[in-house]
Amino acid sequence: MSTEEDSMTDVIGAGKVAVVTGAASGIGRALAEAFSAAGSAVVVADLDGAEAEIVAASIRERGGDATAIQVDVSDATAVEALAQATIERYGHVDVLCNNAGVSTFNLMRDQTLDDWRWVFNVNLWGVVNGLQSFVPIMRAQGTRGHIVNTASIAGILSGIAFIGPYSATKVAVVSISETLAQELQIDGTQIGVSVLCPSSVDTKVMESERGRPAELGAEHRTEMAESVRLMIRDSFTGPTGKTPATVAEMVLDAIRANRFWIITHPDENGASAARFSNLLASFPTV
Ligand SMILES: NC(=O)c1ccc[n+]([C@@H]2O[C@H](COP(=O)([O-])OP(=O)(O)OC[C@H]3O[C@@H](n4cnc5c(N)ncnc54)[C@H](O)[C@@H]3O)[C@@H](O)[C@H]2O)c1
């Protein structure tokens, strides 16, 4: 393929549009900045509209094209409005990153139904709402596109103490992504799918409660859970932690290569291998 044809089929670059949810902070912010640095226009979508505007303004100051949109991804009507606003502003969308996510931190026996509801509303329904509103638009365009759903290494390891609801949603995000990839292929569309499974990344995910709706009440972590949470949070900036910018570059590389799995850290390789070999060993041989 010639360079000219390459650029016509790229989903990142000048004339292309990327929508990123949870883009006011952490991995989402780094994604928005990386898409912009690569020439795409970006929609910086987040529950925190003021922070989203700060991110968009800083991208514009560097010469990029960025639009901030306040959205609660757990609200289907608001996500539909995000899709419509994107089309009104840019006319098309080439990359969608369903990235917004939150977590509680407690043993499951100490998590309330409202803890479960909040985490499922954002992490699971946020992704479903994003797909529901954007996939029809992207299919109708008939052009190449790409969808990245942010899961977690928890989506592969599956059972992780203290983050039961979170892990359950991230397993679901992996599953939804695998199904979506199959169905878009059956469809014959040119829309690729990737699932991002990070381990420790230096973000504010451990302070998720800042975006928890007031009507769900405050989270009540036990003392033990709180001390484990602080230990894990500190590991995000330690030798095993990665920066959001490093993760964002991995995502852009995976989109360009149309690679499904984006695993950011080598650390959990052993635990993943143990889980899968245990599972395989449990299949009957006859
Ligand atoms: N940081 C890590 O180590 C790590 C590891 C695995 C997976 N992840 C995943 O990465 C994604 C990004 O998180 P992060 O680590 O950058 O955390 P972060 O807290 O720094 O950023 C999350 C962003 O999502 C936004 N958000 C929260 N609820 C929202 C809602 N209802 N609607 C719209 N936006 C909302 C927040 O305002 C925030 O800007 C999440 O899905 C998270 O589960 C992070």
The ligand as a Tripos MOL2 file, in Angstrom:
@<TRIPOS>MOLECULE
LIG
   44    48     1     0     0
SMALL
NO_CHARGES

@<TRIPOS>ATOM
      1 N1         -4.8990    3.3580   36.8630 N.am      1 LIG1
      2 C1         -4.8240    2.0500   36.8420 C.2       1 LIG1
      3 O1         -3.9140    1.4410   37.4310 O.2       1 LIG1
      4 C2         -5.8360    1.2570   36.0880 C.ar      1 LIG1
      5 C3         -5.6720   -0.1200   36.0130 C.ar      1 LIG1
      6 C4         -6.5970   -0.8670   35.3110 C.ar      1 LIG1
      7 C5         -7.6570   -0.2410   34.6640 C.ar      1 LIG1
      8 N2         -7.7980    1.1050   34.7590 N.ar      1 LIG1
      9 C6         -8.9430    1.7140   34.0720 C.3       1 LIG1
     10 O2         -8.5320    2.8470   33.3420 O.3       1 LIG1
     11 C7         -9.6540    3.7090   33.1220 C.3       1 LIG1
     12 C8         -9.2620    5.1410   33.3800 C.3       1 LIG1
     13 O3         -9.0250    5.3150   34.7710 O.3       1 LIG1
     14 P1         -7.7660    6.0920   35.3420 P.3       1 LIG1
     15 O4         -6.8760    5.0920   35.9540 O.co2     1 LIG1
     16 O5         -7.2310    7.0370   34.3380 O.co2     1 LIG1
     17 O6         -8.4660    6.8780   36.5620 O.3       1 LIG1
     18 P2         -8.7910    8.4180   36.8210 P.3       1 LIG1
     19 O7         -9.6380    8.4000   38.0410 O.co2     1 LIG1
     20 O8         -7.5330    9.2140   36.8450 O.co2     1 LIG1
     21 O9         -9.6670    8.8420   35.5660 O.3       1 LIG1
     22 C9        -10.9950    8.3940   35.3880 C.3       1 LIG1
     23 C10       -11.8270    9.5010   34.7530 C.3       1 LIG1
     24 O10       -13.1610    8.9860   34.5660 O.3       1 LIG1
     25 C11       -14.0780   10.0210   34.9090 C.3       1 LIG1
     26 N3        -15.3910    9.4610   35.2640 N.ar      1 LIG1
     27 C12       -15.7430    8.8380   36.4230 C.ar      1 LIG1
     28 N4        -17.0490    8.5330   36.4030 N.ar      1 LIG1
     29 C13       -17.5370    8.9760   35.2110 C.ar      1 LIG1
     30 C14       -18.8140    8.9600   34.6180 C.ar      1 LIG1
     31 N5        -19.8710    8.4400   35.2530 N.pl3     1 LIG1
     32 N6        -18.9630    9.4990   33.3790 N.ar      1 LIG1
     33 C15       -17.9060   10.0480   32.7370 C.ar      1 LIG1
     34 N7        -16.6540   10.0980   33.2700 N.ar      1 LIG1
     35 C16       -16.4830    9.5680   34.4860 C.ar      1 LIG1
     36 C17       -13.4210   10.7310   36.0840 C.3       1 LIG1
     37 O11       -13.9780   12.0250   36.2800 O.3       1 LIG1
     38 C18       -11.9640   10.7420   35.6540 C.3       1 LIG1
     39 O12       -11.6580   11.9100   34.9140 O.3       1 LIG1
     40 C19       -10.7640    3.1650   34.0290 C.3       1 LIG1
     41 O13       -11.6890    2.4190   33.2600 O.3       1 LIG1
     42 C20       -10.0230    2.2680   34.9830 C.3       1 LIG1
     43 O14       -10.8430    1.2390   35.5020 O.3       1 LIG1
     44 C21        -6.9090    1.8640   35.4560 C.ar      1 LIG1
@<TRIPOS>BOND
     1     1     2 1
     2     2     3 2
     3     2     4 1
     4     4     5 ar
     5     4    44 ar
     6     5     6 ar
     7     6     7 ar
     8     7     8 ar
     9     8     9 1
    10     8    44 ar
    11     9    10 1
    12     9    42 1
    13    10    11 1
    14    11    12 1
    15    11    40 1
    16    12    13 1
    17    13    14 1
    18    14    15 2
    19    14    16 1
    20    14    17 1
    21    17    18 1
    22    18    19 2
    23    18    20 1
    24    18    21 1
    25    21    22 1
    26    22    23 1
    27    23    24 1
    28    23    38 1
    29    24    25 1
    30    25    26 1
    31    25    36 1
    32    26    27 ar
    33    26    35 ar
    34    27    28 ar
    35    28    29 ar
    36    29    30 ar
    37    29    35 ar
    38    30    31 1
    39    30    32 ar
    40    32    33 ar
    41    33    34 ar
    42    34    35 ar
    43    36    37 1
    44    36    38 1
    45    38    39 1
    46    40    41 1
    47    40    42 1
    48    42    43 1
@<TRIPOS>SUBSTRUCTURE
     1 LIG1         1 GROUP 0 **** ****
